Amino acid sequence: MNCKTEKEREIAEFALALIDEYLPYGGGDWSFTIDRRSRRQHGYCEHNRRTGGGVIGVAAFIIEHASDDEIFDTVTHEIAHAICGPDEGHGILWQNVHKELGGNGERYARAIPGAPKGKYEATCPACNKRGIAYRWRIAPTMKRATHNACGLQVQWVEIETGEELYF
């Protein structure tokens, strides 16, 4: 396991105990990880259709910035996905399983104060709607991005430096 702090170790032990208890064969082909790359999603559940197992992960920023209740809810949210299977999504079955595990049965978690905000930002000049990007992946052939709702071009800015990004 890739735990760097005592709190991460406690969360991992808690998650593995739930995996052992609720997943088939004592959680056999399932593992748990702390995701240090994630900036948006609180957690994930990746099913391996070939083996029937998978990986459950929780973002490190959640463990660092969220309350214990929010972390618990994220872990049970992802374990509910593992129990229900790769095709269930956030339907009634998933909601019931999540509640049975002690979670709130809700699809979305609230934004966590102190969580990463993104590296790039664009604001529409017409409606002032803001867009945030975590990685720069707009095609180099594109001169400026367009806000789909208004049809106006927006200028992307690097948040830390305030530098406008041109192509």
CNS distance restraints for C-alpha pairs under 8 A (distance, minus, plus):
assign (resid   1 and name CA) (resid  12 and name CA) 7.99 0.50 0.50
assign (resid   1 and name CA) (resid  32 and name CA) 7.64 0.50 0.50
assign (resid   1 and name CA) (resid  33 and name CA) 6.48 0.50 0.50
assign (resid   2 and name CA) (resid  33 and name CA) 6.72 0.50 0.50
assign (resid   2 and name CA) (resid  34 and name CA) 6.44 0.50 0.50
assign (resid   3 and name CA) (resid   8 and name CA) 5.37 0.50 0.50
assign (resid   3 and name CA) (resid   9 and name CA) 5.44 0.50 0.50
assign (resid   3 and name CA) (resid  12 and name CA) 7.78 0.50 0.50
assign (resid   3 and name CA) (resid  34 and name CA) 6.93 0.50 0.50
assign (resid   4 and name CA) (resid   8 and name CA) 6.60 0.50 0.50
assign (resid   4 and name CA) (resid   9 and name CA) 7.53 0.50 0.50
assign (resid   5 and name CA) (resid   9 and name CA) 6.39 0.50 0.50
assign (resid   6 and name CA) (resid  10 and name CA) 6.27 0.50 0.50
assign (resid   7 and name CA) (resid  11 and name CA) 6.23 0.50 0.50
assign (resid   7 and name CA) (resid  63 and name CA) 7.44 0.50 0.50
assign (resid   8 and name CA) (resid  12 and name CA) 6.10 0.50 0.50
assign (resid   8 and name CA) (resid  34 and name CA) 7.59 0.50 0.50
assign (resid   8 and name CA) (resid  60 and name CA) 7.99 0.50 0.50
assign (resid   8 and name CA) (resid  63 and name CA) 6.78 0.50 0.50
assign (resid   9 and name CA) (resid  13 and name CA) 6.14 0.50 0.50
assign (resid  10 and name CA) (resid  14 and name CA) 6.15 0.50 0.50
assign (resid  11 and name CA) (resid  15 and name CA) 6.10 0.50 0.50
assign (resid  12 and name CA) (resid  16 and name CA) 6.05 0.50 0.50
assign (resid  12 and name CA) (resid  32 and name CA) 6.76 0.50 0.50
assign (resid  12 and name CA) (resid  33 and name CA) 7.36 0.50 0.50
assign (resid  12 and name CA) (resid  34 and name CA) 7.88 0.50 0.50
assign (resid  13 and name CA) (resid  17 and name CA) 6.10 0.50 0.50
assign (resid  14 and name CA) (resid  18 and name CA) 6.42 0.50 0.50
assign (resid  15 and name CA) (resid  19 and name CA) 6.14 0.50 0.50
assign (resid  15 and name CA) (resid  32 and name CA) 7.06 0.50 0.50
assign (resid  15 and name CA) (resid  75 and name CA) 6.45 0.50 0.50
assign (resid  16 and name CA) (resid  20 and name CA) 6.04 0.50 0.50
assign (resid  16 and name CA) (resid  31 and name CA) 7.48 0.50 0.50
assign (resid  16 and name CA) (resid  32 and name CA) 6.71 0.50 0.50
assign (resid  17 and name CA) (resid  21 and name CA) 6.14 0.50 0.50
assign (resid  18 and name CA) (resid  22 and name CA) 5.90 0.50 0.50
assign (resid  18 and name CA) (resid  23 and name CA) 7.91 0.50 0.50
assign (resid  18 and name CA) (resid  79 and name CA) 7.73 0.50 0.50
assign (resid  19 and name CA) (resid  23 and name CA) 5.39 0.50 0.50
assign (resid  19 and name CA) (resid  26 and name CA) 7.02 0.50 0.50
assign (resid  19 and name CA) (resid  27 and name CA) 5.12 0.50 0.50
assign (resid  19 and name CA) (resid  30 and name CA) 7.32 0.50 0.50
assign (resid  19 and name CA) (resid  79 and name CA) 7.01 0.50 0.50
assign (resid  20 and name CA) (resid  24 and name CA) 7.90 0.50 0.50
assign (resid  20 and name CA) (resid  25 and name CA) 7.73 0.50 0.50
assign (resid  20 and name CA) (resid  26 and name CA) 4.16 0.50 0.50
assign (resid  20 and name CA) (resid  27 and name CA) 4.50 0.50 0.50
assign (resid  20 and name CA) (resid  28 and name CA) 7.65 0.50 0.50
assign (resid  21 and name CA) (resid  26 and name CA) 6.07 0.50 0.50
assign (resid  21 and name CA) (resid  27 and name CA) 7.29 0.50 0.50
assign (resid  22 and name CA) (resid  26 and name CA) 7.30 0.50 0.50
assign (resid  22 and name CA) (resid  27 and name CA) 7.28 0.50 0.50
assign (resid  22 and name CA) (resid  83 and name CA) 7.36 0.50 0.50
assign (resid  23 and name CA) (resid  27 and name CA) 4.72 0.50 0.50
assign (resid  23 and name CA) (resid  28 and name CA) 7.90 0.50 0.50
assign (resid  23 and name CA) (resid  82 and name CA) 7.59 0.50 0.50
assign (resid  23 and name CA) (resid  83 and name CA) 6.20 0.50 0.50
assign (resid  24 and name CA) (resid  28 and name CA) 7.02 0.50 0.50
assign (resid  27 and name CA) (resid  31 and name CA) 7.86 0.50 0.50
assign (resid  27 and name CA) (resid  53 and name CA) 7.82 0.50 0.50
assign (resid  28 and name CA) (resid  53 and name CA) 7.23 0.50 0.50
assign (resid  29 and name CA) (resid  51 and name CA) 7.12 0.50 0.50
assign (resid  29 and name CA) (resid  52 and name CA) 7.03 0.50 0.50
assign (resid  29 and name CA) (resid  53 and name CA) 4.34 0.50 0.50
assign (resid  29 and name CA) (resid  54 and name CA) 6.35 0.50 0.50
assign (resid  30 and name CA) (resid  53 and name CA) 4.82 0.50 0.50
assign (resid  30 and name CA) (resid  54 and name CA) 4.82 0.50 0.50
assign (resid  30 and name CA) (resid  55 and name CA) 5.62 0.50 0.50
assign (resid  30 and name CA) (resid  56 and name CA) 7.45 0.50 0.50
assign (resid  31 and name CA) (resid  54 and name CA) 6.51 0.50 0.50
assign (resid  31 and name CA) (resid  55 and name CA) 4.91 0.50 0.50
assign (resid  31 and name CA) (resid  56 and name CA) 6.24 0.50 0.50
assign (resid  32 and name CA) (resid  55 and name CA) 5.71 0.50 0.50
assign (resid  32 and name CA) (resid  56 and name CA) 4.83 0.50 0.50
assign (resid  32 and name CA) (resid  57 and name CA) 5.60 0.50 0.50
assign (resid  33 and name CA) (resid  55 and name CA) 7.27 0.50 0.50
assign (resid  33 and name CA) (resid  56 and name CA) 6.39 0.50 0.50
assign (resid  33 and name CA) (resid  57 and name CA) 4.72 0.50 0.50
assign (resid  33 and name CA) (resid  58 and name CA) 6.67 0.50 0.50
assign (resid  34 and name CA) (resid  57 and name CA) 5.59 0.50 0.50
assign (resid  34 and name CA) (resid  58 and name CA) 5.24 0.50 0.50
assign (resid  34 and name CA) (resid  59 and name CA) 5.81 0.50 0.50
assign (resid  34 and name CA) (resid  60 and name CA) 5.77 0.50 0.50
assign (resid  35 and name CA) (resid  57 and name CA) 6.01 0.50 0.50
assign (resid  35 and name CA) (resid  58 and name CA) 5.72 0.50 0.50
assign (resid  35 and name CA) (resid  59 and name CA) 4.54 0.50 0.50
assign (resid  35 and name CA) (resid  60 and name CA) 5.62 0.50 0.50
assign (resid  36 and name CA) (resid  59 and name CA) 6.07 0.50 0.50
assign (resid  36 and name CA) (resid  60 and name CA) 5.23 0.50 0.50
assign (resid  36 and name CA) (resid  61 and name CA) 7.51 0.50 0.50
assign (resid  37 and name CA) (resid  59 and name CA) 7.57 0.50 0.50
assign (resid  38 and name CA) (resid  42 and name CA) 7.63 0.50 0.50
assign (resid  38 and name CA) (resid  59 and name CA) 5.73 0.50 0.50
assign (resid  38 and name CA) (resid  60 and name CA) 7.69 0.50 0.50
assign (resid  38 and name CA) (resid  61 and name CA) 7.95 0.50 0.50
assign (resid  39 and name CA) (resid  59 and name CA) 7.67 0.50 0.50
assign (resid  39 and name CA) (resid  61 and name CA) 7.57 0.50 0.50
assign (resid  39 and name CA) (resid 115 and name CA) 7.58 0.50 0.50
assign (resid  39 and name CA) (resid 116 and name CA) 5.86 0.50 0.50
assign (resid  39 and name CA) (resid 117 and name CA) 7.87 0.50 0.50
assign (resid  39 and name CA) (resid 118 and name CA) 7.62 0.50 0.50
assign (resid  39 and name CA) (resid 134 and name CA) 7.46 0.50 0.50
assign (resid  40 and name CA) (resid 116 and name CA) 7.72 0.50 0.50
assign (resid  41 and name CA) (resid  59 and name CA) 7.14 0.50 0.50
assign (resid  42 and name CA) (resid  58 and name CA) 5.99 0.50 0.50
assign (resid  42 and name CA) (resid  59 and name CA) 5.30 0.50 0.50
assign (resid  42 and name CA) (resid  62 and name CA) 6.23 0.50 0.50
assign (resid  42 and name CA) (resid  74 and name CA) 6.75 0.50 0.50
assign (resid  42 and name CA) (resid 109 and name CA) 7.86 0.50 0.50
assign (resid  43 and name CA) (resid  56 and name CA) 7.51 0.50 0.50
assign (resid  43 and name CA) (resid  57 and name CA) 5.35 0.50 0.50
assign (resid  43 and name CA) (resid  58 and name CA) 4.12 0.50 0.50
assign (resid  43 and name CA) (resid  59 and name CA) 5.61 0.50 0.50
assign (resid  43 and name CA) (resid  74 and name CA) 6.39 0.50 0.50
assign (resid  43 and name CA) (resid  75 and name CA) 7.42 0.50 0.50
assign (resid  43 and name CA) (resid  78 and name CA) 6.66 0.50 0.50
assign (resid  44 and name CA) (resid  56 and name CA) 5.81 0.50 0.50
assign (resid  44 and name CA) (resid  57 and name CA) 5.22 0.50 0.50
assign (resid  44 and name CA) (resid  58 and name CA) 6.55 0.50 0.50
assign (resid  44 and name CA) (resid  78 and name CA) 5.99 0.50 0.50
assign (resid  45 and name CA) (resid  54 and name CA) 7.27 0.50 0.50
assign (resid  45 and name CA) (resid  55 and name CA) 5.85 0.50 0.50
assign (resid  45 and name CA) (resid  56 and name CA) 4.54 0.50 0.50
assign (resid  45 and name CA) (resid  57 and name CA) 6.46 0.50 0.50
assign (resid  45 and name CA) (resid  78 and name CA) 5.52 0.50 0.50
assign (resid  45 and name CA) (resid  79 and name CA) 7.44 0.50 0.50
assign (resid  45 and name CA) (resid  81 and name CA) 6.48 0.50 0.50
assign (resid  45 and name CA) (resid  82 and name CA) 6.45 0.50 0.50
assign (resid  46 and name CA) (resid  54 and name CA) 5.37 0.50 0.50
assign (resid  46 and name CA) (resid  55 and name CA) 5.19 0.50 0.50
assign (resid  46 and name CA) (resid  56 and name CA) 6.43 0.50 0.50
assign (resid  46 and name CA) (resid  86 and name CA) 7.99 0.50 0.50
assign (resid  47 and name CA) (resid  52 and name CA) 7.02 0.50 0.50
assign (resid  47 and name CA) (resid  53 and name CA) 6.02 0.50 0.50
assign (resid  47 and name CA) (resid  54 and name CA) 4.43 0.50 0.50
assign (resid  47 and name CA) (resid  55 and name CA) 6.73 0.50 0.50
assign (resid  47 and name CA) (resid  82 and name CA) 7.14 0.50 0.50
assign (resid  47 and name CA) (resid  85 and name CA) 7.52 0.50 0.50
assign (resid  47 and name CA) (resid  86 and name CA) 6.11 0.50 0.50
assign (resid  48 and name CA) (resid  52 and name CA) 5.57 0.50 0.50
assign (resid  48 and name CA) (resid  53 and name CA) 5.38 0.50 0.50
assign (resid  48 and name CA) (resid  54 and name CA) 4.96 0.50 0.50
assign (resid  49 and name CA) (resid  53 and name CA) 7.29 0.50 0.50
assign (resid  54 and name CA) (resid  82 and name CA) 7.86 0.50 0.50
assign (resid  56 and name CA) (resid  78 and name CA) 6.41 0.50 0.50
assign (resid  56 and name CA) (resid  79 and name CA) 7.11 0.50 0.50
assign (resid  56 and name CA) (resid  82 and name CA) 7.82 0.50 0.50
assign (resid  57 and name CA) (resid  78 and name CA) 7.77 0.50 0.50
assign (resid  58 and name CA) (resid  62 and name CA) 7.29 0.50 0.50
assign (resid  58 and name CA) (resid  63 and name CA) 7.85 0.50 0.50
assign (resid  58 and name CA) (resid  74 and name CA) 7.29 0.50 0.50
assign (resid  58 and name CA) (resid  75 and name CA) 6.94 0.50 0.50
assign (resid  59 and name CA) (resid  63 and name CA) 6.95 0.50 0.50
assign (resid  60 and name CA) (resid  64 and name CA) 6.26 0.50 0.50
assign (resid  61 and name CA) (resid  65 and name CA) 5.92 0.50 0.50
assign (resid  61 and name CA) (resid  66 and name CA) 7.84 0.50 0.50
assign (resid  61 and name CA) (resid 115 and name CA) 6.11 0.50 0.50
assign (resid  61 and name CA) (resid 116 and name CA) 7.72 0.50 0.50
assign (resid  62 and name CA) (resid  66 and name CA) 5.11 0.50 0.50
assign (resid  62 and name CA) (resid  71 and name CA) 6.67 0.50 0.50
assign (resid  62 and name CA) (resid 112 and name CA) 7.38 0.50 0.50
assign (resid  62 and name CA) (resid 115 and name CA) 7.45 0.50 0.50
assign (resid  63 and name CA) (resid  67 and name CA) 7.95 0.50 0.50
assign (resid  63 and name CA) (resid  71 and name CA) 6.42 0.50 0.50
assign (resid  65 and name CA) (resid 112 and name CA) 6.68 0.50 0.50
assign (resid  65 and name CA) (resid 113 and name CA) 6.92 0.50 0.50
assign (resid  65 and name CA) (resid 114 and name CA) 6.20 0.50 0.50
assign (resid  65 and name CA) (resid 115 and name CA) 6.67 0.50 0.50
assign (resid  66 and name CA) (resid  70 and name CA) 5.97 0.50 0.50
assign (resid  66 and name CA) (resid  71 and name CA) 6.41 0.50 0.50
assign (resid  66 and name CA) (resid 112 and name CA) 6.15 0.50 0.50
assign (resid  66 and name CA) (resid 113 and name CA) 7.84 0.50 0.50
assign (resid  67 and name CA) (resid  71 and name CA) 6.35 0.50 0.50
assign (resid  68 and name CA) (resid  72 and name CA) 6.05 0.50 0.50
assign (resid  69 and name CA) (resid  73 and name CA) 6.09 0.50 0.50
assign (resid  70 and name CA) (resid  74 and name CA) 6.16 0.50 0.50
assign (resid  70 and name CA) (resid 109 and name CA) 7.76 0.50 0.50
assign (resid  71 and name CA) (resid  75 and name CA) 6.25 0.50 0.50
assign (resid  72 and name CA) (resid  76 and name CA) 6.19 0.50 0.50
assign (resid  72 and name CA) (resid 103 and name CA) 7.42 0.50 0.50
assign (resid  73 and name CA) (resid  77 and name CA) 5.86 0.50 0.50
assign (resid  73 and name CA) (resid 102 and name CA) 7.69 0.50 0.50
assign (resid  73 and name CA) (resid 103 and name CA) 5.03 0.50 0.50
assign (resid  73 and name CA) (resid 104 and name CA) 6.89 0.50 0.50
assign (resid  74 and name CA) (resid  78 and name CA) 6.38 0.50 0.50
assign (resid  74 and name CA) (resid 109 and name CA) 7.81 0.50 0.50
assign (resid  75 and name CA) (resid  79 and name CA) 6.25 0.50 0.50
assign (resid  76 and name CA) (resid  80 and name CA) 5.96 0.50 0.50
assign (resid  76 and name CA) (resid  98 and name CA) 6.19 0.50 0.50
assign (resid  76 and name CA) (resid 101 and name CA) 6.16 0.50 0.50
assign (resid  76 and name CA) (resid 102 and name CA) 7.17 0.50 0.50
assign (resid  76 and name CA) (resid 103 and name CA) 5.87 0.50 0.50
assign (resid  77 and name CA) (resid  81 and name CA) 6.62 0.50 0.50
assign (resid  77 and name CA) (resid  98 and name CA) 5.84 0.50 0.50
assign (resid  77 and name CA) (resid 103 and name CA) 6.73 0.50 0.50
assign (resid  77 and name CA) (resid 105 and name CA) 7.60 0.50 0.50
assign (resid  78 and name CA) (resid  82 and name CA) 6.46 0.50 0.50
assign (resid  79 and name CA) (resid  83 and name CA) 6.22 0.50 0.50
assign (resid  79 and name CA) (resid  98 and name CA) 7.91 0.50 0.50
assign (resid  80 and name CA) (resid  84 and name CA) 6.10 0.50 0.50
assign (resid  80 and name CA) (resid  94 and name CA) 6.13 0.50 0.50
assign (resid  80 and name CA) (resid  97 and name CA) 5.72 0.50 0.50
assign (resid  80 and name CA) (resid  98 and name CA) 5.17 0.50 0.50
assign (resid  80 and name CA) (resid 101 and name CA) 7.56 0.50 0.50
assign (resid  81 and name CA) (resid  85 and name CA) 6.06 0.50 0.50
assign (resid  81 and name CA) (resid  86 and name CA) 7.07 0.50 0.50
assign (resid  81 and name CA) (resid  88 and name CA) 7.50 0.50 0.50
assign (resid  81 and name CA) (resid  89 and name CA) 7.18 0.50 0.50
assign (resid  81 and name CA) (resid  94 and name CA) 6.68 0.50 0.50
assign (resid  82 and name CA) (resid  86 and name CA) 7.29 0.50 0.50
assign (resid  83 and name CA) (resid  97 and name CA) 7.86 0.50 0.50
assign (resid  84 and name CA) (resid  88 and name CA) 6.06 0.50 0.50
assign (resid  84 and name CA) (resid  93 and name CA) 7.23 0.50 0.50
assign (resid  84 and name CA) (resid  94 and name CA) 6.12 0.50 0.50
assign (resid  84 and name CA) (resid  97 and name CA) 7.71 0.50 0.50
assign (resid  88 and name CA) (resid  93 and name CA) 7.50 0.50 0.50
assign (resid  88 and name CA) (resid  94 and name CA) 6.74 0.50 0.50
assign (resid  89 and name CA) (resid  94 and name CA) 6.98 0.50 0.50
assign (resid  90 and name CA) (resid  94 and name CA) 5.46 0.50 0.50
assign (resid  90 and name CA) (resid  95 and name CA) 6.46 0.50 0.50
assign (resid  90 and name CA) (resid 107 and name CA) 6.27 0.50 0.50
assign (resid  91 and name CA) (resid  95 and name CA) 6.22 0.50 0.50
assign (resid  92 and name CA) (resid  96 and name CA) 6.16 0.50 0.50
assign (resid  93 and name CA) (resid  97 and name CA) 6.23 0.50 0.50
assign (resid  94 and name CA) (resid  98 and name CA) 6.02 0.50 0.50
assign (resid  94 and name CA) (resid 105 and name CA) 7.66 0.50 0.50
assign (resid  95 and name CA) (resid  99 and name CA) 6.19 0.50 0.50
assign (resid  95 and name CA) (resid 105 and name CA) 4.48 0.50 0.50
assign (resid  95 and name CA) (resid 106 and name CA) 6.94 0.50 0.50
assign (resid  96 and name CA) (resid 100 and name CA) 6.10 0.50 0.50
assign (resid  96 and name CA) (resid 105 and name CA) 6.71 0.50 0.50
assign (resid  97 and name CA) (resid 101 and name CA) 6.25 0.50 0.50
assign (resid  97 and name CA) (resid 105 and name CA) 7.86 0.50 0.50
assign (resid  98 and name CA) (resid 102 and name CA) 6.55 0.50 0.50
assign (resid  98 and name CA) (resid 103 and name CA) 5.16 0.50 0.50
assign (resid  98 and name CA) (resid 104 and name CA) 6.81 0.50 0.50
assign (resid  98 and name CA) (resid 105 and name CA) 5.14 0.50 0.50
assign (resid  99 and name CA) (resid 103 and name CA) 4.72 0.50 0.50
assign (resid  99 and name CA) (resid 104 and name CA) 5.54 0.50 0.50
assign (resid  99 and name CA) (resid 105 and name CA) 5.13 0.50 0.50
assign (resid 111 and name CA) (resid 115 and name CA) 7.84 0.50 0.50
assign (resid 117 and name CA) (resid 132 and name CA) 7.76 0.50 0.50
assign (resid 117 and name CA) (resid 134 and name CA) 7.89 0.50 0.50
assign (resid 118 and name CA) (resid 132 and name CA) 5.97 0.50 0.50
assign (resid 118 and name CA) (resid 133 and name CA) 5.58 0.50 0.50
assign (resid 118 and name CA) (resid 134 and name CA) 4.44 0.50 0.50
assign (resid 118 and name CA) (resid 135 and name CA) 7.88 0.50 0.50
assign (resid 118 and name CA) (resid 159 and name CA) 7.91 0.50 0.50
assign (resid 119 and name CA) (resid 132 and name CA) 7.39 0.50 0.50
assign (resid 119 and name CA) (resid 133 and name CA) 6.17 0.50 0.50
assign (resid 119 and name CA) (resid 134 and name CA) 5.18 0.50 0.50
assign (resid 119 and name CA) (resid 135 and name CA) 6.96 0.50 0.50
assign (resid 119 and name CA) (resid 158 and name CA) 6.04 0.50 0.50
assign (resid 119 and name CA) (resid 159 and name CA) 5.63 0.50 0.50
assign (resid 119 and name CA) (resid 160 and name CA) 7.18 0.50 0.50
assign (resid 120 and name CA) (resid 132 and name CA) 5.72 0.50 0.50
assign (resid 120 and name CA) (resid 133 and name CA) 5.04 0.50 0.50
assign (resid 120 and name CA) (resid 134 and name CA) 6.45 0.50 0.50
assign (resid 120 and name CA) (resid 135 and name CA) 7.54 0.50 0.50
assign (resid 120 and name CA) (resid 136 and name CA) 7.62 0.50 0.50
assign (resid 120 and name CA) (resid 156 and name CA) 6.56 0.50 0.50
assign (resid 120 and name CA) (resid 157 and name CA) 5.62 0.50 0.50
assign (resid 120 and name CA) (resid 158 and name CA) 4.55 0.50 0.50
assign (resid 120 and name CA) (resid 159 and name CA) 5.37 0.50 0.50
assign (resid 121 and name CA) (resid 130 and name CA) 6.87 0.50 0.50
assign (resid 121 and name CA) (resid 131 and name CA) 5.53 0.50 0.50
assign (resid 121 and name CA) (resid 132 and name CA) 4.60 0.50 0.50
assign (resid 121 and name CA) (resid 133 and name CA) 6.30 0.50 0.50
assign (resid 121 and name CA) (resid 156 and name CA) 5.57 0.50 0.50
assign (resid 121 and name CA) (resid 157 and name CA) 5.32 0.50 0.50
assign (resid 121 and name CA) (resid 158 and name CA) 6.43 0.50 0.50
assign (resid 121 and name CA) (resid 159 and name CA) 6.26 0.50 0.50
assign (resid 122 and name CA) (resid 130 and name CA) 5.66 0.50 0.50
assign (resid 122 and name CA) (resid 131 and name CA) 5.09 0.50 0.50
assign (resid 122 and name CA) (resid 132 and name CA) 6.64 0.50 0.50
assign (resid 122 and name CA) (resid 154 and name CA) 6.11 0.50 0.50
assign (resid 122 and name CA) (resid 155 and name CA) 5.67 0.50 0.50
assign (resid 122 and name CA) (resid 156 and name CA) 4.50 0.50 0.50
assign (resid 122 and name CA) (resid 157 and name CA) 6.17 0.50 0.50
assign (resid 123 and name CA) (resid 128 and name CA) 5.59 0.50 0.50
assign (resid 123 and name CA) (resid 129 and name CA) 5.64 0.50 0.50
assign (resid 123 and name CA) (resid 130 and name CA) 4.49 0.50 0.50
assign (resid 123 and name CA) (resid 131 and name CA) 6.33 0.50 0.50
assign (resid 123 and name CA) (resid 154 and name CA) 6.14 0.50 0.50
assign (resid 123 and name CA) (resid 155 and name CA) 7.07 0.50 0.50
assign (resid 123 and name CA) (resid 156 and name CA) 7.65 0.50 0.50
assign (resid 124 and name CA) (resid 128 and name CA) 4.84 0.50 0.50
assign (resid 124 and name CA) (resid 129 and name CA) 5.47 0.50 0.50
assign (resid 124 and name CA) (resid 130 and name CA) 6.63 0.50 0.50
assign (resid 124 and name CA) (resid 147 and name CA) 6.50 0.50 0.50
assign (resid 124 and name CA) (resid 152 and name CA) 7.07 0.50 0.50
assign (resid 124 and name CA) (resid 153 and name CA) 7.28 0.50 0.50
assign (resid 124 and name CA) (resid 154 and name CA) 5.38 0.50 0.50
assign (resid 125 and name CA) (resid 152 and name CA) 7.44 0.50 0.50
assign (resid 125 and name CA) (resid 154 and name CA) 6.95 0.50 0.50
assign (resid 126 and name CA) (resid 150 and name CA) 7.01 0.50 0.50
assign (resid 126 and name CA) (resid 152 and name CA) 7.38 0.50 0.50
assign (resid 127 and name CA) (resid 150 and name CA) 7.54 0.50 0.50
assign (resid 138 and name CA) (resid 142 and name CA) 7.14 0.50 0.50
assign (resid 140 and name CA) (resid 167 and name CA) 5.79 0.50 0.50
assign (resid 141 and name CA) (resid 167 and name CA) 7.28 0.50 0.50
assign (resid 142 and name CA) (resid 167 and name CA) 6.93 0.50 0.50
assign (resid 143 and name CA) (resid 166 and name CA) 7.04 0.50 0.50
assign (resid 143 and name CA) (resid 167 and name CA) 5.53 0.50 0.50
assign (resid 144 and name CA) (resid 153 and name CA) 6.15 0.50 0.50
assign (resid 144 and name CA) (resid 154 and name CA) 6.50 0.50 0.50
assign (resid 144 and name CA) (resid 155 and name CA) 6.41 0.50 0.50
assign (resid 144 and name CA) (resid 156 and name CA) 7.97 0.50 0.50
assign (resid 144 and name CA) (resid 166 and name CA) 7.55 0.50 0.50
assign (resid 144 and name CA) (resid 167 and name CA) 7.59 0.50 0.50
assign (resid 145 and name CA) (resid 153 and name CA) 5.60 0.50 0.50
assign (resid 145 and name CA) (resid 154 and name CA) 5.55 0.50 0.50
assign (resid 145 and name CA) (resid 155 and name CA) 6.89 0.50 0.50
assign (resid 145 and name CA) (resid 156 and name CA) 7.77 0.50 0.50
assign (resid 146 and name CA) (resid 151 and name CA) 5.90 0.50 0.50
assign (resid 146 and name CA) (resid 152 and name CA) 5.44 0.50 0.50
assign (resid 146 and name CA) (resid 153 and name CA) 4.23 0.50 0.50
assign (resid 146 and name CA) (resid 154 and name CA) 5.74 0.50 0.50
assign (resid 147 and name CA) (resid 151 and name CA) 5.36 0.50 0.50
assign (resid 147 and name CA) (resid 152 and name CA) 5.64 0.50 0.50
assign (resid 147 and name CA) (resid 153 and name CA) 6.23 0.50 0.50
assign (resid 147 and name CA) (resid 154 and name CA) 6.60 0.50 0.50
assign (resid 148 and name CA) (resid 152 and name CA) 7.71 0.50 0.50
assign (resid 155 and name CA) (resid 164 and name CA) 6.93 0.50 0.50
assign (resid 155 and name CA) (resid 165 and name CA) 7.22 0.50 0.50
assign (resid 156 and name CA) (resid 164 and name CA) 6.00 0.50 0.50
assign (resid 156 and name CA) (resid 165 and name CA) 5.59 0.50 0.50
assign (resid 156 and name CA) (resid 166 and name CA) 7.99 0.50 0.50
assign (resid 157 and name CA) (resid 162 and name CA) 5.78 0.50 0.50
assign (resid 157 and name CA) (resid 163 and name CA) 5.52 0.50 0.50
assign (resid 157 and name CA) (resid 164 and name CA) 4.42 0.50 0.50
assign (resid 157 and name CA) (resid 165 and name CA) 5.68 0.50 0.50
assign (resid 158 and name CA) (resid 162 and name CA) 5.27 0.50 0.50
assign (resid 158 and name CA) (resid 163 and name CA) 5.38 0.50 0.50
assign (resid 158 and name CA) (resid 164 and name CA) 6.47 0.50 0.50
assign (resid 158 and name CA) (resid 165 and name CA) 7.04 0.50 0.50
assign (resid 159 and name CA) (resid 163 and name CA) 7.65 0.50 0.50
